[in-house]
Amino acid sequence: MTSRSPRSSARPQLSEKATAHIRGLIMSGELRPGTLVRPETIGEDLGISTTPAREALQALRVEGFLELVPRHGFVVAPLTGQDIRDLFQVQALIAGELAARAAAKATEKDVAELEALHHELIAAAARNDHDRLEEKNHAFHREINLMADSRKTVWVLGLVTRYVPREFYSSIPGWPRATMDDHAELLKGIQAHDPEATRAAMQQHIVHSGELLAAHFDARVAAAEDGRIGHAAV
């Protein structure tokens, strides 16, 4: 078997990094529908060449986040707050099932690990360390998914959660507090080995997160539209 060169193995990673970055910009409302997205600009922003940046734009066109307009290039496809809410509703159903299974199977060691992660998450929030907060949030959910012991269900969840802009959560008002409070309810359900209470807590948590992101998106789009109208009226 031949091994790939360092260059050939690095390119997909750069492309995937760029894809996640642009997707996050779109989902957070920083890149609004109709905005032109140039590979040269993305490459410059991320410190990569235009080739992986262009590959990222092509991938996002396949996913439906971008459209290719003749003689113009890639533009952000239509997206609304309701679209975001719909994605999180689907995620909530799958994540709720995994959480219910985790609650039924949780061992004392599993519960202790979740408790430790939750305390670390609270500490990160108290320090306003949003990068660490998101790291512990991801670890908390990953631990629950592992506890559920359902690889195919986790795989399906991964298809949905890839659209969640992790690196932009710190900019969403109310997200750190919601994460702490919602995780506390999740932890209670797992500590009590109550599948249905845990399912409900997880679904409410995901829907809550989606609502925060959708409201943030709607507000940014509305502010930009108000600014455009005000500028045109001058």
Helices and strands as residue ranges (DSSP letters): H 6-27, E 36-37, H 39-46, H 50-63, E 66-69, E 73-76, H 81-105, H 108-126, H 130-148, H 151-161, G 166-171, H 175-191, H 195-233
